[in-house]
Amino acid sequence: MIPSPEKHLNSTLAAFLGVRPPRKIPHPFFSDADAIGAGELFPEGARSAWTADAIAEYIDGARAGGSENYVIDALADAVLAGQARADTTAYEWLTEQKTSRGWMGTEVGCRSDYGWMTLCGICAMARKGSPALAAICWEWLDLFRFWMSKAPRMHGQRSALPGHEQDGILEEVQDFLRSGTPVAQLGPSAPPTIDRLMVLAVMPELQALRDRPEANPAWKTATEVTFLQGEDGAASVVAASVNDNTLAVLGCSTVGAATGEVLWAPPPPWGADMGGGRVQRIREQSDGAQCVIDGFTVAHYHSSIFKAVDLPLPVKGLARTWKLGSGSTAPTVVSGASATPPSAPAPTVVTSAPPRREKKSGGPPWPLIIGIVVVVVVVIVILSR
């Protein structure tokens, strides 16, 4: 594997998507490379990063717990280049995610840089792939949008990076998918960073995604993902950390947070305190983190590295919940702890007739005997006259 393959993979993807910065910028991936001039096509990375052999190596690595986004971006480059069998391999890999590995694999809900890299790779294959590949890419995108529409933020695996609690490009995409707010234009307040340049290059797919009916296709997830909404806010919970490469942020909630802010599980800063205000991200460590929903009122987060915290969940009114990849957009409605309990149903009153007395059986038929005797006596009296 060549060093830092994601730099080559995303340079090539930017070139194939036609990215041209509006003004001169330094190369975002290689500090020793020439600057990219205004209107100049983004230069490709090394083609050796996405050969069939390289893709097979990335797939083996992902199955062993390594990078998931290497696979998607390498496949996107190969599909856009028309490489032999790339389309089939991409379809097979996404089918494996759908049926067994889970949506985004062990990086489910990734909010760090790997999130937008994967998003752009999927959009590229939805644009240029065969009908079968495009269809499964659109299912992937439907799940991405479902997360964005139900949760306060993306926050899943590989999100434990210092400073990543701040809003970024994925929040711009979220605003666009929810309300049509355009991704920030490239101006003084929005410098032409590579993430924004590449997201803008796939805006046709994001526009089409926003215009599609909401969907939550049936896909496996590497761990359970729950979205919750109530009158007092929204929250989302990833049940467990399943990727050791960079530790996961497992939950976020707007309940009790300041306007426009969210509460996180674990709370920031994310990483190791190096002193002097410096924070270093923690990598290659398994913290066994879990975030357990308790009665739909609180999620208990615990980890061997990060601080434990109870994340408040929406409880006001009738809270609604969804499971990512369940195959249904219909919510489950649960009564929160502070919700007004439903009135007890009135007791059912059954009106019935008085019980019938059953005739007793057995013994002589006295009414019949008495009647016969009376008749006989009357007859004898009449005859004696």
TIFINU-724974 format. One line per field, with one value per residue (C-alpha): residue in three letters; x, y, z; residue number from 1. Coordinates in Angstrom, 3 decimals, always signed. Example, Ala and Ser with C-alpha at 12.3 -4.5 7.8 and 13.67 -1.06 7.14 Angstrom:
fikol	(ALA:SER)
east	(+12.300:+13.670)
north	(-4.500:-1.060)
up	(+7.800:+7.140)
vofi	(1:2)
This chain:
fikol	(MET:ILE:PRO:SER:PRO:GLU:LYS:HIS:LEU:ASN:SER:THR:LEU:ALA:ALA:PHE:LEU:GLY:VAL:ARG:PRO:PRO:ARG:LYS:ILE:PRO:HIS:PRO:PHE:PHE:SER:ASP:ALA:ASP:ALA:ILE:GLY:ALA:GLY:GLU:LEU:PHE:PRO:GLU:GLY:ALA:ARG:SER:ALA:TRP:THR:ALA:ASP:ALA:ILE:ALA:GLU:TYR:ILE:ASP:GLY:ALA:ARG:ALA:GLY:GLY:SER:GLU:ASN:TYR:VAL:ILE:ASP:ALA:LEU:ALA:ASP:ALA:VAL:LEU:ALA:GLY:GLN:ALA:ARG:ALA:ASP:THR:THR:ALA:TYR:GLU:TRP:LEU:THR:GLU:GLN:LYS:THR:SER:ARG:GLY:TRP:MET:GLY:THR:GLU:VAL:GLY:CYS:ARG:SER:ASP:TYR:GLY:TRP:MET:THR:LEU:CYS:GLY:ILE:CYS:ALA:MET:ALA:ARG:LYS:GLY:SER:PRO:ALA:LEU:ALA:ALA:ILE:CYS:TRP:GLU:TRP:LEU:ASP:LEU:PHE:ARG:PHE:TRP:MET:SER:LYS:ALA:PRO:ARG:MET:HIS:GLY:GLN:ARG:SER:ALA:LEU:PRO:GLY:HIS:GLU:GLN:ASP:GLY:ILE:LEU:GLU:GLU:VAL:GLN:ASP:PHE:LEU:ARG:SER:GLY:THR:PRO:VAL:ALA:GLN:LEU:GLY:PRO:SER:ALA:PRO:PRO:THR:ILE:ASP:ARG:LEU:MET:VAL:LEU:ALA:VAL:MET:PRO:GLU:LEU:GLN:ALA:LEU:ARG:ASP:ARG:PRO:GLU:ALA:ASN:PRO:ALA:TRP:LYS:THR:ALA:THR:GLU:VAL:THR:PHE:LEU:GLN:GLY:GLU:ASP:GLY:ALA:ALA:SER:VAL:VAL:ALA:ALA:SER:VAL:ASN:ASP:ASN:THR:LEU:ALA:VAL:LEU:GLY:CYS:SER:THR:VAL:GLY:ALA:ALA:THR:GLY:GLU:VAL:LEU:TRP:ALA:PRO:PRO:PRO:PRO:TRP:GLY:ALA:ASP:MET:GLY:GLY:GLY:ARG:VAL:GLN:ARG:ILE:ARG:GLU:GLN:SER:ASP:GLY:ALA:GLN:CYS:VAL:ILE:ASP:GLY:PHE:THR:VAL:ALA:HIS:TYR:HIS:SER:SER:ILE:PHE:LYS:ALA:VAL:ASP:LEU:PRO:LEU:PRO:VAL:LYS:GLY:LEU:ALA:ARG:THR:TRP:LYS:LEU:GLY:SER:GLY:SER:THR:ALA:PRO:THR:VAL:VAL:SER:GLY:ALA:SER:ALA:THR:PRO:PRO:SER:ALA:PRO:ALA:PRO:THR:VAL:VAL:THR:SER:ALA:PRO:PRO:ARG:ARG:GLU:LYS:LYS:SER:GLY:GLY:PRO:PRO:TRP:PRO:LEU:ILE:ILE:GLY:ILE:VAL:VAL:VAL:VAL:VAL:VAL:VAL:ILE:VAL:ILE:LEU:SER:ARG)
east	(+0.000:+1.373:+1.728:-1.362:-3.445:-6.442:-4.460:-3.948:-7.470:-9.143:-6.826:-7.853:-11.532:-11.385:-9.783:-12.401:-15.216:-13.831:-12.865:-11.295:-10.553:-11.823:-8.480:-4.962:-4.657:-1.877:-2.286:-4.451:-2.939:+0.749:+2.703:+5.578:+3.322:+2.831:-0.029:-3.217:-4.007:-7.359:-9.570:-6.957:-8.163:-7.238:-4.229:-4.674:-2.979:-0.984:-2.967:-1.308:-3.569:-6.672:-5.563:-7.526:-4.789:-4.825:-8.621:-8.428:-5.873:-8.125:-11.074:-9.042:-7.921:-11.479:-12.647:-9.823:-10.930:-9.005:-10.129:-13.553:-13.236:-10.135:-12.368:-15.124:-12.827:-10.636:-13.727:-15.095:-11.852:-11.828:-15.508:-15.065:-11.982:-13.862:-11.450:-12.310:-14.586:-14.567:-18.334:-18.962:-16.542:-18.184:-21.648:-20.455:-18.789:-21.860:-24.041:-21.742:-22.218:-25.980:-26.352:-23.609:-20.981:-23.388:-23.893:-20.484:-19.130:-17.464:-17.256:-21.052:-22.165:-18.617:-18.463:-14.731:-13.029:-13.714:-17.437:-17.366:-14.759:-17.066:-20.114:-18.389:-17.229:-20.756:-22.195:-19.630:-20.615:-24.313:-23.541:-21.354:-22.115:-24.240:-27.982:-27.419:-24.516:-26.324:-29.405:-27.503:-25.572:-28.889:-29.955:-26.733:-27.501:-31.085:-29.667:-27.246:-30.138:-32.317:-29.601:-29.283:-33.045:-33.628:-30.504:-28.981:-25.585:-23.584:-21.316:-20.470:-17.306:-14.009:-15.449:-13.195:-10.951:-10.041:-12.145:-14.610:-17.408:-17.514:-19.793:-18.194:-18.964:-21.315:-23.433:-23.650:-24.820:-27.301:-28.777:-29.095:-30.850:-33.228:-34.205:-32.514:-30.019:-27.235:-23.815:-21.712:-20.539:-16.841:-16.182:-14.177:-16.154:-15.908:-12.409:-12.082:-11.120:-10.964:-14.000:-16.204:-14.833:-15.617:-19.055:-19.943:-18.837:-21.499:-24.300:-26.404:-26.613:-27.286:-30.047:-31.602:-31.275:-33.078:-35.891:-36.373:-39.089:-37.709:-36.535:-34.888:-33.871:-33.350:-29.586:-27.503:-25.637:-22.482:-24.144:-27.636:-28.327:-31.362:-32.852:-35.193:-37.355:-39.718:-41.137:-38.005:-35.405:-33.752:-31.020:-29.233:-27.384:-24.892:-24.981:-21.299:-17.839:-16.962:-13.920:-10.644:-8.849:-10.201:-12.514:-16.162:-18.527:-21.631:-24.337:-25.560:-28.637:-30.172:-32.174:-31.100:-28.459:-28.172:-29.866:-27.873:-25.663:-25.612:-24.478:-22.072:-21.306:-18.448:-18.153:-15.256:-12.349:-11.887:-8.332:-5.471:-4.547:-0.950:-0.682:-0.446:-3.883:-2.829:-5.042:-3.879:-6.353:-6.186:-5.760:-5.377:-6.947:-10.085:-12.085:-15.108:-17.396:-21.149:-24.111:-27.143:-30.639:-32.455:-36.232:-36.046:-35.206:-31.408:-28.471:-25.667:-22.264:-19.241:-15.717:-12.359:-10.750:-13.307:-15.387:-18.681:-21.774:-25.549:-26.953:-30.492:-33.034:-36.312:-39.022:-41.554:-44.744:-44.850:-41.284:-40.730:-37.885:-36.446:-33.788:-31.384:-31.711:-34.956:-36.647:-39.354:-39.720:-42.591:-41.605:-42.181:-44.016:-43.135:-44.319:-41.486:-40.950:-42.460:-45.270:-48.802:-49.772:-52.649:-55.987:-56.825:-59.507:-62.972:-63.912:-65.898:-69.456:-71.227:-75.037:-76.586:-79.998:-80.676:-79.336:-81.754:-82.618:-81.991:-84.687:-83.603:-83.750:-84.583:-87.459:-91.211:-93.183:-95.531:-97.412:-98.477:-99.558:-101.628:-103.347:-104.312:-105.709:-107.881:-109.284:-110.098:-111.889:-114.024:-115.033:-116.047:-118.202:-119.996:-120.705:-122.043:-124.868)
north	(+0.000:+3.415:+5.879:+8.016:+6.572:+8.790:+11.822:+10.231:+8.803:+12.123:+14.100:+11.773:+11.936:+15.748:+15.657:+13.204:+15.340:+18.388:+20.400:+23.765:+26.202:+29.754:+31.198:+29.953:+27.594:+25.449:+21.756:+20.565:+17.072:+17.438:+20.311:+19.854:+19.934:+22.977:+25.319:+24.880:+27.967:+29.695:+27.705:+24.966:+21.353:+19.635:+17.355:+13.593:+11.533:+8.384:+5.896:+3.049:+3.955:+2.549:-0.432:-3.668:-5.064:-1.952:-2.126:-5.785:-4.833:-2.065:-4.478:-7.011:-4.225:-3.011:-6.528:-6.722:-3.463:-0.952:+2.021:+1.877:+5.060:+3.829:+1.229:+3.647:+6.325:+3.812:+2.192:+5.610:+6.483:+3.137:+3.367:+6.914:+5.772:+2.785:+0.281:-3.342:-4.978:-1.859:-1.453:-5.077:-4.903:-1.711:-3.279:-6.388:-4.334:-2.189:-5.311:-6.790:-3.634:-3.807:-7.444:-8.075:-5.386:-2.511:+0.973:+2.699:-0.481:+0.112:+3.847:+4.151:+7.780:+9.099:+12.861:+13.467:+14.115:+10.542:+11.365:+13.844:+11.784:+8.763:+10.895:+12.279:+8.822:+7.413:+10.385:+9.857:+6.185:+7.103:+9.424:+7.149:+3.606:+0.969:+0.955:-1.703:+0.166:+3.505:+2.017:+0.711:+3.997:+5.844:+3.538:+4.474:+8.154:+7.710:+6.438:+9.368:+11.776:+9.914:+10.404:+14.081:+14.630:+12.927:+13.636:+16.895:+15.984:+13.246:+11.956:+8.280:+6.250:+8.101:+11.346:+11.590:+14.325:+17.554:+20.460:+18.284:+19.277:+22.479:+22.770:+21.997:+20.918:+18.110:+20.607:+22.714:+19.607:+18.869:+22.372:+21.985:+18.620:+19.835:+23.266:+23.942:+26.363:+26.418:+25.106:+28.188:+29.803:+30.226:+33.718:+35.537:+33.812:+30.378:+29.709:+27.079:+24.208:+20.770:+19.471:+22.326:+22.116:+18.415:+18.708:+21.466:+19.129:+16.579:+19.101:+17.618:+14.367:+16.178:+18.208:+15.020:+13.433:+16.350:+16.062:+12.298:+10.957:+10.246:+6.644:+4.412:+1.326:-2.002:-2.223:-3.822:-1.503:-2.498:-1.318:-0.056:+3.581:+5.269:+8.690:+10.365:+13.472:+15.142:+18.530:+19.375:+18.495:+15.732:+13.203:+10.307:+7.378:+4.885:+1.892:+0.901:+1.767:-0.746:+0.927:+1.213:+3.350:+6.584:+6.445:+7.182:+9.896:+7.830:+10.392:+13.952:+15.772:+19.238:+18.631:+21.264:+22.701:+26.338:+27.332:+26.037:+23.882:+20.185:+18.052:+15.239:+11.776:+11.835:+15.579:+17.393:+17.840:+14.614:+13.367:+13.307:+16.456:+17.181:+20.256:+23.887:+23.770:+21.124:+18.098:+15.022:+12.598:+9.061:+6.302:+2.578:+2.005:+0.087:+1.820:-0.498:+2.529:+2.024:+4.375:+2.635:+4.086:+3.847:+4.153:+6.560:+9.347:+9.202:+7.483:+6.330:+6.726:+4.970:+4.410:+3.266:+6.480:+9.271:+10.730:+8.990:+11.110:+10.819:+12.237:+13.660:+12.404:+14.006:+13.204:+16.030:+14.947:+11.771:+11.095:+9.417:+7.030:+5.482:+2.844:+3.487:+0.844:-0.610:-0.444:+1.915:+5.675:+5.209:+6.158:+4.245:+6.528:+6.291:+8.293:+10.228:+10.530:+14.035:+13.324:+13.457:+9.852:+8.705:+8.535:+5.108:+3.490:+3.456:+0.077:-2.046:-2.553:-5.672:-5.614:-9.084:-10.595:-12.210:-15.731:-18.445:-21.089:-24.497:-27.131:-29.848:-33.347:-36.537:-37.308:-37.887:-35.440:-34.222:-31.582:-34.248:-36.740:-34.139:-33.128:-36.733:-37.267:-34.144:-35.305:-38.803:-37.344:-35.084:-37.980:-40.191:-37.421:-36.925:-40.646:-41.064:-38.609)
up	(+0.000:-0.900:+2.006:+2.762:-0.074:+0.759:-0.454:-3.871:-3.979:-3.251:-5.537:-8.351:-7.398:-7.409:-10.874:-12.225:-10.764:-12.575:-9.498:-10.409:-7.558:-8.183:-7.098:-6.552:-3.581:-2.134:-2.798:+0.132:+0.278:-0.629:+0.885:-1.560:-4.651:-6.832:-5.999:-8.045:-10.119:-10.452:-12.822:-13.131:-13.069:-9.848:-10.466:-10.235:-7.553:-8.215:-10.302:-8.448:-5.503:-7.204:-9.282:-8.927:-6.680:-4.482:-4.151:-3.135:-0.481:+0.857:+1.005:+2.982:+5.308:+5.916:+6.731:+9.276:+10.937:+8.811:+6.756:+5.116:+3.077:+1.210:-0.425:-1.458:-2.858:-4.730:-6.228:-7.209:-8.994:-10.795:-11.815:-13.160:-15.089:-16.565:-15.061:-15.824:-13.227:-11.048:-11.363:-10.388:-7.466:-6.222:-6.405:-4.572:-1.842:-1.215:-1.215:+1.433:+3.502:+3.009:+4.004:+6.556:+7.223:+7.701:+6.282:+6.260:+7.862:+11.230:+10.506:+10.688:+10.733:+10.336:+10.938:+10.458:+7.112:+6.096:+6.111:+3.245:+1.390:+1.449:+0.567:-2.537:-3.616:-3.351:-5.278:-8.029:-8.415:-8.364:-11.289:-13.415:-12.268:-13.962:-13.127:-10.446:-8.877:-9.079:-7.400:-4.382:-4.150:-3.967:-1.126:+0.672:+0.078:+1.322:+4.631:+4.793:+4.305:+6.853:+9.485:+8.535:+8.723:+12.094:+14.160:+15.412:+13.897:+12.278:+15.041:+14.642:+14.302:+13.632:+15.015:+18.084:+16.686:+18.513:+17.295:+15.408:+17.744:+15.668:+12.659:+9.309:+5.765:+6.811:+8.747:+5.572:+3.712:+6.514:+6.302:+2.545:+2.756:+5.465:+4.212:+0.907:+2.455:-0.127:+0.755:+1.426:-1.750:-2.347:-1.078:+1.582:+4.343:+2.732:+1.442:-1.297:+0.957:-0.644:+1.276:+0.046:-3.510:-3.722:-2.118:-4.577:-7.381:-6.355:-5.795:-8.642:-6.659:-3.374:-5.027:-6.389:-2.954:-1.311:-3.861:-3.379:-1.066:+2.385:+2.694:+5.286:+3.271:+4.998:+5.591:+8.291:+10.652:+12.495:+15.713:+16.451:+15.574:+17.151:+16.431:+18.926:+18.642:+21.110:+21.938:+23.924:+21.288:+19.307:+19.925:+18.295:+19.799:+18.345:+20.668:+20.774:+19.498:+16.793:+15.224:+17.130:+14.546:+16.016:+19.000:+18.462:+19.578:+20.285:+20.910:+20.718:+21.978:+21.826:+25.024:+27.544:+25.193:+24.198:+20.959:+18.014:+20.221:+21.062:+23.974:+23.109:+24.458:+25.252:+25.879:+24.185:+24.064:+22.162:+22.464:+24.943:+26.868:+25.898:+28.119:+27.127:+25.551:+23.038:+22.490:+20.591:+19.115:+20.447:+17.875:+17.729:+21.136:+22.005:+24.712:+24.694:+24.708:+24.880:+24.951:+26.437:+26.141:+29.478:+29.353:+26.412:+28.891:+29.123:+27.408:+29.695:+27.996:+29.442:+28.149:+29.445:+28.150:+27.857:+30.681:+31.414:+30.885:+30.904:+27.686:+28.066:+25.565:+24.433:+26.962:+26.625:+24.935:+22.936:+21.803:+18.444:+17.678:+14.536:+13.834:+10.973:+8.266:+9.636:+6.241:+7.526:+7.948:+10.416:+13.987:+17.169:+19.599:+23.280:+26.287:+27.839:+31.569:+31.709:+29.338:+30.638:+31.280:+29.118:+30.913:+32.243:+30.137:+31.677:+33.098:+30.753:+32.047:+30.833:+31.120:+31.376:+32.099:+35.497:+35.615:+34.596:+37.166:+35.816:+36.343:+38.667:+37.323:+39.289:+41.774:+41.081:+38.885:+41.678:+39.648:+37.132:+39.835:+41.678:+38.441:+37.652:+41.175:+40.900:+37.568:+38.945:+41.977:+39.809:+37.553:+40.536:+42.006:+38.717:+38.251:+41.812:+41.226)
vofi	(1:2:3:4:5:6:7:8:9:10:11:12:13:14:15:16:17:18:19:20:21:22:23:24:25:26:27:28:29:30:31:32:33:34:35:36:37:38:39:40:41:42:43:44:45:46:47:48:49:50:51:52:53:54:55:56:57:58:59:60:61:62:63:64:65:66:67:68:69:70:71:72:73:74:75:76:77:78:79:80:81:82:83:84:85:86:87:88:89:90:91:92:93:94:95:96:97:98:99:100:101:102:103:104:105:106:107:108:109:110:111:112:113:114:115:116:117:118:119:120:121:122:123:124:125:126:127:128:129:130:131:132:133:134:135:136:137:138:139:140:141:142:143:144:145:146:147:148:149:150:151:152:153:154:155:156:157:158:159:160:161:162:163:164:165:166:167:168:169:170:171:172:173:174:175:176:177:178:179:180:181:182:183:184:185:186:187:188:189:190:191:192:193:194:195:196:197:198:199:200:201:202:203:204:205:206:207:208:209:210:211:212:213:214:215:216:217:218:219:220:221:222:223:224:225:226:227:228:229:230:231:232:233:234:235:236:237:238:239:240:241:242:243:244:245:246:247:248:249:250:251:252:253:254:255:256:257:258:259:260:261:262:263:264:265:266:267:268:269:270:271:272:273:274:275:276:277:278:279:280:281:282:283:284:285:286:287:288:289:290:291:292:293:294:295:296:297:298:299:300:301:302:303:304:305:306:307:308:309:310:311:312:313:314:315:316:317:318:319:320:321:322:323:324:325:326:327:328:329:330:331:332:333:334:335:336:337:338:339:340:341:342:343:344:345:346:347:348:349:350:351:352:353:354:355:356:357:358:359:360:361:362:363:364:365:366:367:368:369:370:371:372:373:374:375:376:377:378:379:380:381:382:383:384:385)
